[in-house]
Amino acid sequence: MSNIKPSLAKGTRDFSPQEMVKRNYIFDTVKTVFKKYGYAEIQTPSMENLSTLTGKYGDEGDKLIFKILNSGDYLSKVKPDLLTQANSNAMISSISEKALRYDLTVPFARYVVMHQNDISLPFKRFQVQPVWRADRPQKGRYREFYQCDVDVVGSDSLLNEAEFILIYQEALSNLGLKDFTIKINNRKILSGIAEVVGKPELIIDMTVAIDKLDKIGLDGVIKELLERGFAEADIDRLKPVILLEGTNEQKLDSLKTVLQSSAIGLTGIAEIETVFDYVQEMLKTDSSLNPDVELDVTLARGLNYYTGCIFEVKTNEVAMGSIGGGGRYDDLTGMFGLKGLTGVGVSFGADRIYDVLQELNLFPESAAVGTKVLISNFDKDAERYALPILQRLRRANVATELYPSSAKLKKQMSYADDKRIPYVILIGSDEMQTGFLTIKDMQSGSQKQLSIESIVELLKG
């Protein structure tokens, strides 16, 4: 049998110990903020029944679901006429009953419906787990990646939306980001605009086009609107809305004039005003948080399911797409037969946030330190002498390793360097006789002799 060269499945990644420390730093930071706002963690299985996922993401999404073949002789249950057709799509229900999770939202909806008698409403949950998509891998796009979602269901209060603005502000600030914008819009404002223009049936076409303003500019948006069934007169009405400028208050005042004949549009404006008011009131006695929130009427993500406020977060410090987003949905659990349960949620783009922190050198030094001290091992006597010291340091919560077998000093020092261990304790015959151990600072190269008590104090500091 020839040796098979090891390789990764396309679109997947290994994470080194150094990368895992940094990734966990991000997850731990945001989880701490979620908990502070009353959210609790859940997890759902990596695999779901295929029937749970199918039909929830549109035809394109269904094609990207990773199906899992049934165990055993999975072809034995396929009808003979299907086998002769050689059509895998027609066979799917016969050969695959399960699939890998495509996102965290549909499993969350399934969880809420299955546990509706056990959970208290409003139910506030966060979830940080991998998802899988059979997408074409490219730079920044993977087939396996982590989602970091925080949602509340069973409450229509706009206080939730206001708190998500503060959650974004606090979590991203705690990660060291200083200049980012939390954009907000409302699906009802977009519906009102389409209504006033006289094309309510073309709301999706309108929003898909204006959402590209950043990418293709005003001329590109106008060209696309004309292709999608809008007339020149419609575009003349739309232009001032698309190019809305000024403070949030000025934008809202302009929108009130434009949308005065649209009840749904005015409702959307009132909802945004309520969110802004909640944020202002909560921050009256807290100057530590000062979110940069911008009303952006061209923001139109997730319109197939969002029904109220829509969020997107962008960093202004590096060139990067959005690093977070979300919105209000009115019937998340309707797909599983539990009607009328409204919710709102946002997500953090962990991979993009990682890239931003890396580029700006914002990971703290503590996020790179694993083992703090290595105890040398020159012979059996030194090893035995070191064992109680090893546990003494660990009992003081100092991450400590004893080199596992006797070796030359150079080899042990190289090991400490490779693992970026900042200190090495050297134990030779002199140290064992006097009880004063030599501790070397690997960065400066300096070394001194100290008692074990002094070493514990030094390393705990």
N, C-alpha and C positions, 0 to 999 in steps of 0.2 A: 504494500500500500504506500503510495507516494505521500510525502508530507504536504498538507494543504497549508498554503500561506494564509495566516490569520488576517481577517479584514472586518471592517464594520459594515453593517447593513446601510445602504444609501440613505442619507438624510438623518443619521443618528450620530451621537457624539459620546465620547468618554469624558469624564470630568476628573481632573487630577486632584490630589489632596489640596493643593493650593487654590484651585478653582472652587472646590467644594466649600472651603472656609469662606471665600468671598460670596458665593451664592447663598450660603446659610446666613451670612451677615445681612444680606438684603431681606431674605425671608423672615429672619428673626426680628429685624427692625420694623417691618410692616405689620407683622403679626402682633407685636407689642401694642402698636397703635390701634389695630382692629379690636383687641381685647379691651382697651381703654374706653372704647365707644360701645361696649356691650355686645360685641360679636363673639360667637363661639365656633370652634373648628369642627368640621365633619370631614369624613372621607367616604368615597364610594368606590366600588370595585373597578379595576382596570377594564374588565370586560362587562358588557351589558348584553341583554337579549337583543338580537338584531332588530326585532320588531319595535323595541323601545326607541331605537335611533332612526330607523328608516322613515322618510317623509317629513322630518323635522328641519332639514337644512336646505330644502329645495333640490331639484334634480342634480345640479352641479355638486352640491354638498354630499348627496347620497353616493355619488361616484367616488368620493374621496374617503369613504368609510372603509377601514381595514376589516374585512370579514375574516372570521376564524373558521377553518374547516372543521366539521364534526369529527369526533374521535373514531378510530377504527376504520372499517371499510365504508367510507362515506358515500361511495358511488352505488352501493348495493340497494339503497332506498330510492334511487332515481328511476323514474318511469322509463322503460326502454325507448319509447318514441322521442323523449327528451335527449337521451344519449346519442341517438343517431343525428339529431339536429346540430350537435356540437355548439350549442349556444349557452355560454356560461351564465348569462343573466337570467335566462329562463330556469336554470337549475338552482340558483342561489338558495331559494327557500328549502330545497331538498338536501343541500350539502352543507349549509351553514346556518346555525341557530344563534350564534353569538358573534359579537364584534368588539373591537377595541373602542374605548371612549373617544368621541370626536371633539367634545368640549365638556365644560363642567356644568353648563346651564341645564341641558336636558336631563342629565342624571340628578341634578338638584331638584328639578320639577318632579321627577319620578319619586325621589326621596320624600318630598313634602307630601305627595298624595299617599304614599304607602304608610307614612308615619303621622298622618293628620290627627289621629286620636292621641298621640303621645307628645306632640310638640305644642308649645304655647305660642299663640299669635299675639303680636307680630313676632315672626321667627327670624332671628338675625344670625346669619352663618357666614363663615369664610372657609375657603377651600384652596389648598395649594397642592396640585397634583399634575402629573404628566398627562398629555392628550396626544392622540396619534392621527395624522392625516396623510392619505396616500397622494400627496401633492408632488409636483416635480421639484426636487431639492435645488436650491440656488443660494447665493450668499444671503445669510440672514433668514432663510426659510428652511425649516427642518421638518422631517416627518414625525419626529418625537420632540415635544417641547413642553415646558411647564406653563400652566395658567395659574394665575393668582387672583381669585375672585372673591368679592365681598358683596352680599345681597341681604335685603330684608324683604320678606313677603308678609302680606296680611295687614298692611298699613298704607293708607293713601295720604298720610301727612307729608307735607313738603318739608317738614323738619328733617326728614331722612335725606333729602337732596342736599339741604344746607350742610348737614353733618358730613356728607361725602366730600364736599368742597374742603372742609376742615381736615378730614382724614387724608386727602391727597396732600394738602399743604403741610400737615405735620409729618407724615411719613417721608415725603420727598425731602423736606428740610432736614429731618433727622439723618437722612442718607448723605447730606452735605450739599445737595443741589440748592443753588441760590437764585437762579433766574429761570423760572418756568411759568407758563400761562395755563390757567384752567379755563378752557372755553366752554360756554354753555349756550344751548339753544332749546327750543321747544317744538315738538312735532306739530302742536296746534298752531303755532305761528306760521310754520311752513304750509299747513293746510289752509290757513287764512289767506296767505299770499296767493296760492293757486286758485282759491275761490274768488278773490278780488280781480285777478287777471282774467277770470272767466273760463279757466281750464282745470276745474277740480279733479277731473278724471286723469289729468296728466301730472299729478303731484310727484309720482316716482320719477318720471322723465325729467321734470323740472329740477328736482333735488339732486338727482345723479349728475346733472350738468353743472349746477351751481356749486356743488361740493368740490368740483375740480378747479375752482377759480385760482387757487394757489399754483396749480400745476400748469394750466393751459392759458391763463390770463382771460381778460374780459372778452377779447375777440374770439378766442376759442370757445368760451361758454356760449356766446351769441350764436356762433356757427352751429354748435351742437343743439341748441334750443330750436333753431330753425329746422334742423334735420328731424327733430323729434315732434314736430307738429305745431310749433308756436309761430304766430304771425309777427310781423314787424311792430304792429301796434301793441301786442302783448309784451314784447321786449322793451318797448319804451316805458311801459308801466313797471316792468321788473327792474330795469337798470338802477333807479335810485335806491331800491331795496338792497340789491346785490352790493352796491357801492356805499352802503350806510357807514358813516364815520362819526367820530365824536366819543364822548364818554358813554358809559352804559345808560345813564339817565337820558342823555340826548338821543341815543338810539331808540330807547323805549318811547320817548315823546314822538319821534318821527313815525315810529310804527303805529302808534295810536291813531295818528292822522290817516296813514295809508290804509289801515285795517278797520277803520271806524264802522264799515258796513258789514264786517264779518264777526259774528258772535264767537265762533271757535277761535279766531285769531286773537280777539280781545281776551278770551279766557287764557290763552297761552301767555300773553303779556302779563296778566295778573299773576299767573303762577311764577313767572321769573321774578317779578317784583316781590312776591312773598318770600322766595328763596333768598334774595338779596337782603331783605329785611331781617330774616332769621339770622343770617351770617353776621350782619351788623350788630344785632342785639347780643349775640353770644360773645362777640369780641369786644364789647364795651369795657370789660375789666381785664382784657387779656391782650396786651400789645405785642406778645411774643409771636403771634400768628398774624400775618398781613397778606392774605392771599391775593394774587393778581388774577382776578376773575374778569373774563371778557365775554360779553354777549356777541356771538358770531352767527348771524342768520344764514350764512352759507354752510354751517356745520349740519351735515345730514346723514350721519352714520346709522346703520342698523334700522332703516325705516320700515323694513318688513315686520319688525316686532315692537319697536319703541313707540310709545303712545303719548308721552309727555316730555319731561326734560331730557336732554341729551348732553353728554359730557365728552370732552376730549382734552388730554393734557399734552402739551408740547414743551420741550426744553428749548431755551433760547441760547444755550451755552455751546452746543455742538449741532452740526447738521444731522438731523435724525427725524424719522417719522414720529408719530404719536407714541408716548410712553405710557398711555393709559386712556381709558374711555369707558362709557357705559350709558345707562339711561333707565327710564321708567317703562315698564311693560304692564299691560292691564290683564293679561290672561295667560300667564306662564303655564299654569297647571291645567288649563282647559284641554290641552292635547291629551291628558290622561283622565279626563272626565270630571275634574274638580273645577267648576266654573267660578268666575268672578273674584279670583284671588289676585289682587294687584301687588306689584312689587317693584323694587328699584335696586339696581346694582351697578358696581363699577369693577374694572379689573386693572391690574398693574402689569405692564409688559416687562416681566423680569429679565428676559434676555437683552432687551434694548437698554433697560436701566443699568444692567451689568456693563454693557459696552460704554455707556455714558460715564459711569463712575471710573471705569478703567482709563478712558481717554482723558478725563479731568484729574486723574490721580487722586481720587477721593476715598479709596478704600483705606481705612485706618491701619496703622502698623500692626495693631492687635489682630487684624483680620488675616495677617500673614504668619503669625506666630503659632506654632503647634507646641512641640516640646520646648521647655524653657531651659533645661539643663541636662547635660549628658554626663554620667559618671564613668570615668575610664575603667578599663579592666586589663591589668597587666599580668596577673597570675591568679591561681586559686585562692591564695591567702587574701589578696586585695579584693577579690570577688566576694568572699565570705564577709570581709570587713564592711563592704559597701552595702550588703543586703538590708540591714536595719536602717542605714542612712537613706537608702532608696525609699523605703516606706515612710520614714519620718518626713521626708520632703513631700511625698504624695499626700500624707495626712494633712499637711499644711496647704493643700490645694495647689502645689507647684507641680506642673507637668514634667515628669522626670523619667529618664531612661538610663538603664545600666547597659553598657555595651555588652552583648550577650556572651562573648567568648574572648579569651585573652588574644591580643593582637598588638602589632607595632603601633606606636603613638601616631605616626603619620596617617595610617589607615583610619584610626578612630577620629582624628581631627578632620579628615576628608569627609567622613560620615556626618560629623557635626556641621561642616560647611555646606554640604549638599542639602541638608535638611533645615539650614538656617537656624540652627540651635544657638542662641546667643551666649550661653555659658557652658564651660566644661569643668568638672571637678576632677582633679588628678590625685590619685591615691597610690603612693609608693610606700617604701619601708619607713621613711622619715615621718610621713603623715600618720602612719599607723602607730608609731611610737609616741608621737607628741599629741595626737588627737586634733592637731590643727591641719586643715585640709587646704590644698592649693586650688583656688578658683580662678579660672582664666576667662576674661572678657574677650569673646571671639571678634568683636568689632574693632576694639582699640588694641588688642594684643596684650594688654596689661594683665598681670596676675598678682594675687596676694594670698597670704595664709590666714585663714579665719577658722574659728570654732564652728561646729555645726549649727549652734544657736544663731550666730551672726550670719551664717549663710542663709538660713531660713528667713531671717528678717530681710536680708538683701533681696532675695528672690521673690518674697511676697510683696515687696514694695512696688 
